[in-house]
Amino acid sequence: MVTSTALARSAEQHMTEAQRTAGGDQSSVKLVHLSGAEKAAVLLLALGDSYGQPLWEGLDELELREVSQSMAVVGRLSTDVIEGVLIEFIDAVTTNKSLTGGYDATERLLSSVMDGDKVAAIMEEIRGPAGRNMWEKLSNVQENVLASYLKNEYPQTTAVVLSKIRPDHAAKVLSLLPEELSLEVIQRMLKMQSVQKDILDKVEETLRVEFMSNLSTTRRRDSHETMAEIFNNFDRQTEAKFLATLEEDNRESAEKIKALMFTFEDLGKVDATSIQVLLRNADTSKLPIALKGANETVREFFLSNMSTRQSDNIREEMEILGPVRLKDVDEAQMTLVNLAKDLAAKGDMVISKNAGDDEVIY
């Protein structure tokens, strides 16, 4: 495999040759006039067949068409332009200014050095079950699969894991463990104090290496998880329409999707400490709009966890707002839901679809 640094070195080596190639009549085209595709074409011409091959292999079909078209019409360029393109490339890859990673780029790179089955396994492990961190991912692993793994672990490890995942999921997993083990785990969870970060890190690493990597080869992401995330981003009218249609056609799937969704109304079920964390981090301009469209229970829950002054101000702002577009309400509420998910992923708050189920461990 040829690295970007090696390509940079080869570009330097080929610079003189490229300058010689550009001899004779030289166009008036300047470096600043070249598009990204044209610069790529110049670079690949300068690198030649052998050194340019790794770059060609990394291009998708659209990029191949753009670069090839530019290469066909770029014509003869001055040595200054060629040198400028090569220096710009060398500077970029050696300082990492313009390298962008991502799932697609990673998958393309892996595909160039290993067979498809291995690439698929690695990408499935990277993507994993739904969730922004290990504990969210575990909360989306089927309870029987997680229970099957944890029953062979030390009770203390199981206790740590179950204390970090969603309470409703932990309850299902506990009920599937052998009775003697589940009782011991419960006792350890009751006695558990704050868990040291290094211990949590070791547990996470073990789960990632021993559990998630094996899970990725036997389990693809549940389609209901994907659909729940999509439904979470619908406005309420679209969500209601699709859920109603789905309930008529496939009630079981509709119920699974609703169970996996986390909505603004679910914020009314989190503990007081968590909602106060959310309020401290929230954009105050969004609160009156979001609460104006909330039901009375959720609205009062939010207001009761504010200071008297803040709640009075919010009530006053809601009155001043007058009629509010449903689209604006949905946007404000989704902003708060996404903020709650981000804070939960960082461990700053706990979100649950069932009120009073969470014990927070700091």
C-alpha positions as CSV (number, residue, x, y, z in Angstrom):
1,M,0.0,0.0,0.0
2,V,1.4,3.4,-0.9
3,T,0.8,6.1,1.8
4,S,0.1,9.8,1.2
5,T,3.6,10.7,2.4
6,A,5.1,8.3,-0.1
7,L,3.0,9.9,-2.8
8,A,4.2,13.3,-1.7
9,R,7.8,12.1,-2.0
10,S,7.1,10.7,-5.5
11,A,5.5,13.9,-6.5
12,E,8.7,15.8,-5.6
13,Q,10.8,13.2,-7.5
14,H,8.5,13.6,-10.6
15,M,8.4,17.4,-10.4
16,T,11.5,18.0,-12.6
17,E,10.2,15.4,-15.2
18,A,6.8,17.1,-15.2
19,Q,8.5,20.5,-15.8
20,R,10.4,19.1,-18.7
21,T,7.2,17.6,-20.2
22,A,5.7,21.1,-20.1
23,G,8.4,22.5,-22.4
24,G,7.7,24.2,-25.7
25,D,4.7,26.5,-26.0
26,Q,3.2,27.3,-22.7
27,S,-0.4,28.5,-22.1
28,S,-1.3,31.6,-20.1
29,V,-3.4,29.5,-17.6
30,K,-2.5,30.3,-14.0
31,L,-2.7,28.2,-10.9
32,V,-5.5,30.3,-9.4
33,H,-7.6,29.6,-12.6
34,L,-7.6,25.8,-12.1
35,S,-10.5,24.0,-10.5
36,G,-10.1,21.2,-8.1
37,A,-10.6,18.5,-10.8
38,E,-8.1,20.3,-13.0
39,K,-5.5,20.3,-10.2
40,A,-6.1,16.6,-9.7
41,A,-5.6,16.0,-13.4
42,V,-2.3,17.8,-13.4
43,L,-1.2,15.9,-10.3
44,L,-2.0,12.5,-11.8
45,L,-0.3,13.4,-15.0
46,A,2.8,14.3,-13.1
47,L,2.8,11.2,-10.9
48,G,2.5,8.9,-14.0
49,D,1.0,5.4,-14.2
50,S,2.7,3.6,-11.3
51,Y,2.7,6.3,-8.6
52,G,-0.7,7.6,-9.6
53,Q,-2.4,4.2,-9.5
54,P,-3.3,4.3,-5.7
55,L,-5.0,7.7,-6.3
56,W,-6.9,6.5,-9.3
57,E,-8.2,3.5,-7.3
58,G,-9.5,5.8,-4.6
59,L,-11.7,7.8,-6.9
60,D,-15.4,6.9,-7.3
61,E,-17.1,6.9,-10.7
62,L,-18.2,10.6,-10.6
63,E,-14.7,11.7,-9.6
64,L,-13.1,9.5,-12.3
65,R,-15.3,11.2,-14.9
66,E,-14.5,14.7,-13.7
67,V,-10.8,14.2,-13.5
68,S,-10.6,12.4,-16.8
69,Q,-12.6,15.2,-18.6
70,S,-10.3,17.8,-17.0
71,M,-7.2,15.8,-18.0
72,A,-8.4,15.6,-21.6
73,V,-8.8,19.4,-22.0
74,V,-6.2,20.8,-19.6
75,G,-3.7,21.2,-22.5
76,R,-0.1,22.3,-22.0
77,L,0.7,24.2,-18.8
78,S,3.7,26.3,-17.7
79,T,6.3,24.9,-15.3
80,D,5.1,27.4,-12.7
81,V,1.6,26.0,-12.8
82,I,2.8,22.4,-12.5
83,E,5.2,23.2,-9.7
84,G,2.4,25.1,-7.9
85,V,0.0,22.2,-8.1
86,L,2.6,19.7,-6.8
87,I,3.7,22.0,-4.0
88,E,0.1,22.5,-3.0
89,F,-0.4,18.7,-2.9
90,I,2.8,18.1,-1.0
91,D,1.9,20.8,1.6
92,A,-1.6,19.4,1.9
93,V,-0.7,15.7,2.6
94,T,2.3,16.5,4.8
95,T,0.3,18.9,7.0
96,N,-3.0,17.0,6.9
97,K,-4.8,20.2,6.0
98,S,-7.1,18.7,3.4
99,L,-7.6,15.1,4.3
100,T,-11.1,14.1,5.2
101,G,-12.1,10.8,6.7
102,G,-15.5,9.1,6.8
103,Y,-17.2,5.8,6.3
104,D,-17.1,5.9,2.5
105,A,-13.4,6.9,2.3
106,T,-12.5,4.2,4.9
107,E,-14.4,1.5,3.0
108,R,-12.9,2.5,-0.4
109,L,-9.4,2.4,1.1
110,L,-9.9,-1.0,2.8
111,S,-11.4,-2.4,-0.4
112,S,-8.1,-1.7,-2.2
113,V,-6.1,-3.8,0.2
114,M,-8.3,-6.7,1.3
115,D,-11.2,-8.9,0.1
116,G,-14.9,-7.8,0.3
117,D,-15.9,-10.1,3.2
118,K,-13.2,-8.7,5.5
119,V,-14.1,-5.1,4.5
120,A,-17.7,-5.7,5.3
121,A,-16.9,-7.2,8.7
122,I,-14.7,-4.3,9.7
123,M,-17.2,-1.7,8.5
124,E,-20.0,-3.4,10.3
125,E,-18.0,-3.3,13.5
126,I,-17.2,0.4,13.0
127,R,-20.8,1.3,12.3
128,G,-22.1,-1.2,14.9
129,P,-25.6,-1.1,16.5
130,A,-27.4,2.3,16.8
131,G,-25.9,4.6,19.4
132,R,-23.3,7.3,19.8
133,N,-21.2,5.5,22.4
134,M,-20.7,2.0,23.7
135,W,-23.5,2.2,26.3
136,E,-26.1,3.4,23.8
137,K,-25.0,0.7,21.4
138,L,-25.5,-2.0,24.1
139,S,-28.9,-0.6,24.8
140,N,-29.8,-1.4,21.2
141,V,-28.5,-5.0,21.2
142,Q,-31.2,-7.6,21.6
143,E,-31.6,-8.5,25.2
144,N,-31.2,-12.2,24.7
145,V,-27.9,-11.7,22.9
146,L,-26.5,-9.4,25.6
147,A,-27.7,-11.7,28.4
148,S,-26.1,-14.7,26.7
149,Y,-22.8,-12.8,26.7
150,L,-23.0,-11.4,30.3
151,K,-23.9,-14.6,31.9
152,N,-20.3,-15.7,31.4
153,E,-18.8,-12.5,32.8
154,Y,-17.9,-11.7,36.4
155,P,-21.0,-10.4,38.3
156,Q,-19.2,-7.1,39.0
157,T,-18.6,-6.6,35.3
158,T,-22.3,-7.4,34.5
159,A,-23.3,-4.9,37.3
160,V,-21.3,-2.1,35.7
161,V,-22.6,-2.8,32.3
162,L,-26.3,-2.9,33.4
163,S,-25.8,0.3,35.5
164,K,-24.8,2.1,32.3
165,I,-27.4,1.0,29.8
166,R,-31.0,2.0,29.6
167,P,-33.0,0.8,32.6
168,D,-35.8,-0.8,30.6
169,H,-33.2,-2.8,28.6
170,A,-31.3,-3.7,31.8
171,A,-34.5,-5.1,33.3
172,K,-35.0,-7.3,30.2
173,V,-31.4,-8.6,30.4
174,L,-31.6,-9.2,34.1
175,S,-34.8,-11.3,33.7
176,L,-33.0,-13.5,31.2
177,L,-29.9,-14.2,33.4
178,P,-29.8,-17.3,35.7
179,E,-31.7,-16.4,38.9
180,E,-28.7,-16.8,41.2
181,L,-26.5,-14.6,39.0
182,S,-29.2,-11.9,38.5
183,L,-29.7,-11.6,42.3
184,E,-25.9,-11.3,42.9
185,V,-25.8,-8.6,40.1
186,I,-28.6,-6.7,41.7
187,Q,-26.8,-6.8,45.1
188,R,-23.7,-5.4,43.5
189,M,-25.6,-2.7,41.7
190,L,-27.2,-1.6,45.0
191,K,-23.8,-1.3,46.7
192,M,-22.1,0.3,43.7
193,Q,-20.5,3.7,44.2
194,S,-18.9,5.8,41.5
195,V,-17.0,3.8,38.9
196,Q,-13.5,4.9,38.2
197,K,-12.8,6.0,34.7
198,D,-10.0,3.5,34.1
199,I,-12.2,0.6,35.1
200,L,-15.0,1.9,32.7
201,D,-12.4,2.2,29.9
202,K,-11.3,-1.4,30.4
203,V,-14.9,-2.7,30.4
204,E,-15.6,-0.7,27.3
205,E,-12.5,-2.0,25.6
206,T,-13.3,-5.6,26.5
207,L,-16.9,-5.2,25.2
208,R,-15.6,-3.7,22.0
209,V,-13.0,-6.4,21.3
210,E,-14.8,-9.5,22.7
211,F,-18.4,-8.7,22.1
212,M,-19.1,-6.0,19.5
213,S,-16.6,-7.4,17.0
214,N,-18.2,-10.9,17.2
215,L,-21.6,-9.4,17.2
216,S,-20.9,-7.6,13.9
217,T,-20.3,-10.9,12.1
218,T,-23.6,-12.4,13.2
219,R,-26.0,-9.5,13.5
220,R,-26.9,-6.7,11.1
221,R,-28.5,-3.6,12.4
222,D,-32.2,-4.0,13.1
223,S,-34.2,-2.2,10.4
224,H,-36.6,-0.9,13.1
225,E,-33.7,1.0,14.7
226,T,-32.9,2.8,11.4
227,M,-36.6,3.5,10.9
228,A,-37.0,4.9,14.4
229,E,-34.2,7.4,13.8
230,I,-35.9,8.4,10.5
231,F,-39.2,8.8,12.3
232,N,-37.5,10.9,15.0
233,N,-36.7,13.5,12.3
234,F,-40.1,13.7,10.8
235,D,-42.4,16.6,11.7
236,R,-45.3,15.5,13.8
237,Q,-47.8,15.5,11.0
238,T,-45.6,13.3,8.7
239,E,-44.8,11.0,11.7
240,A,-48.5,10.6,12.6
241,K,-49.4,9.9,9.0
242,F,-46.8,7.2,8.5
243,L,-47.4,5.6,11.9
244,A,-51.1,5.4,11.3
245,T,-50.6,3.8,7.9
246,L,-48.0,1.4,9.3
247,E,-50.3,0.4,12.2
248,E,-53.0,-0.6,9.8
249,D,-50.6,-2.7,7.7
250,N,-48.1,-4.0,10.3
251,R,-49.0,-3.1,13.9
252,E,-46.1,-5.1,15.4
253,S,-43.5,-3.1,13.4
254,A,-45.2,0.2,14.3
255,E,-45.1,-0.6,18.0
256,K,-41.4,-1.5,17.7
257,I,-40.6,1.7,16.0
258,K,-42.5,3.7,18.6
259,A,-40.7,1.9,21.4
260,L,-37.3,2.8,19.9
261,M,-38.2,6.5,19.2
262,F,-37.3,9.2,21.7
263,T,-39.6,12.2,21.4
264,F,-39.9,15.6,23.1
265,E,-42.7,14.1,25.3
266,D,-40.2,11.6,26.6
267,L,-38.2,14.5,28.1
268,G,-41.0,14.8,30.6
269,K,-40.1,11.4,32.0
270,V,-36.4,12.1,32.8
271,D,-35.2,12.8,36.4
272,A,-35.1,16.3,37.8
273,T,-31.3,16.4,37.8
274,S,-31.1,15.6,34.1
275,I,-33.8,18.1,33.0
276,Q,-31.9,20.8,34.9
277,V,-28.7,19.9,33.0
278,L,-30.6,20.1,29.8
279,L,-32.1,23.5,30.7
280,R,-28.6,24.9,31.6
281,N,-27.3,23.9,28.2
282,A,-30.4,24.8,26.1
283,D,-30.8,27.7,23.8
284,T,-33.2,29.9,25.8
285,S,-34.7,31.2,22.6
286,K,-36.0,27.7,21.7
287,L,-37.6,27.0,25.0
288,P,-40.8,29.2,24.7
289,I,-41.5,27.9,21.2
290,A,-40.9,24.2,22.2
291,L,-43.0,24.5,25.3
292,K,-45.8,26.4,23.6
293,G,-46.5,23.3,21.5
294,A,-46.0,20.8,24.4
295,N,-48.8,19.2,26.3
296,E,-49.7,20.6,29.8
297,T,-47.8,17.8,31.7
298,V,-44.5,18.2,29.9
299,R,-44.8,22.0,29.9
300,E,-45.3,22.1,33.7
301,F,-42.5,19.6,34.2
302,F,-40.0,21.9,32.4
303,L,-41.3,25.0,34.2
304,S,-41.2,23.4,37.6
305,N,-37.5,22.7,37.2
306,M,-36.7,26.3,36.5
307,S,-36.1,29.1,38.9
308,T,-39.2,31.2,39.6
309,R,-37.8,34.1,37.6
310,Q,-37.0,31.9,34.6
311,S,-40.3,30.2,34.5
312,D,-42.1,33.5,34.8
313,N,-40.1,34.8,31.9
314,I,-40.8,31.8,29.8
315,R,-44.5,32.0,30.5
316,E,-44.5,35.7,29.5
317,E,-42.6,34.9,26.3
318,M,-45.1,32.2,25.3
319,E,-47.9,34.7,25.7
320,I,-46.1,37.3,23.6
321,L,-45.4,34.8,20.9
322,G,-49.0,34.4,19.9
323,P,-49.8,31.8,17.2
324,V,-46.7,29.7,16.3
325,R,-46.2,27.6,13.2
326,L,-46.2,23.9,13.9
327,K,-43.0,23.7,11.8
328,D,-41.2,26.0,14.2
329,V,-42.5,24.1,17.2
330,D,-41.2,20.8,15.8
331,E,-37.8,22.3,15.0
332,A,-37.4,23.8,18.5
333,Q,-38.5,20.5,20.1
334,M,-36.2,18.5,17.9
335,T,-33.3,20.8,18.8
336,L,-33.9,20.0,22.5
337,V,-34.2,16.3,21.9
338,N,-30.9,16.2,20.0
339,L,-29.2,18.2,22.7
340,A,-30.5,15.7,25.3
341,K,-29.1,12.9,23.3
342,D,-25.7,14.6,23.0
343,L,-25.6,15.3,26.7
344,A,-26.5,11.7,27.4
345,A,-23.8,10.4,25.1
346,K,-21.3,12.5,27.1
347,G,-22.6,11.1,30.4
348,D,-23.9,14.5,31.5
349,M,-27.5,13.4,31.8
350,V,-29.7,10.3,31.7
351,I,-32.6,9.9,29.2
352,S,-35.2,7.2,29.5
353,K,-38.6,6.6,28.1
354,N,-39.8,5.5,31.6
355,A,-40.0,7.9,34.5
356,G,-38.1,7.2,37.6
357,D,-36.2,4.2,36.3
358,D,-32.7,5.7,36.2
359,E,-30.1,5.7,39.0
360,V,-27.3,8.2,38.1
361,I,-23.7,7.1,38.9
362,Y,-21.1,9.9,39.0
